[in-house]
């Protein structure tokens, strides 16, 4: 993530709308904008482990292993 990313990471939509219900996960970020130390303190703004991130791969979300290979689009479905 570049240094153009605000250290807070997220901005409010309208005042404090959705701060208690919105979930924003981060995984595997690197670079100047990746430091989570100054991120907003919303309950839903958090990092995730590699094991947790595995649930959000293209393969899991879109069941892509059932159709992407058939149409010739390579994908591993892995988190690195």
HELIX and SHEET records of a PDB file:
HELIX    1   1 UNK A   32  UNK A   34  5                                   3    
HELIX    2   2 UNK A   36  UNK A   38  5                                   3    
HELIX    3   3 UNK A   50  UNK A   53  1                                   4    
HELIX    4   4 UNK A   54  UNK A   56  5                                   3    
HELIX    5   5 UNK A   58  UNK A   62  1                                   5    
HELIX    6   6 UNK A   64  UNK A   66  5                                   3    
SHEET    1   A 2 UNK A  24  UNK A  26  0                                        
SHEET    2   A 2 UNK A  45  UNK A  47  1                                        
END                                                                             
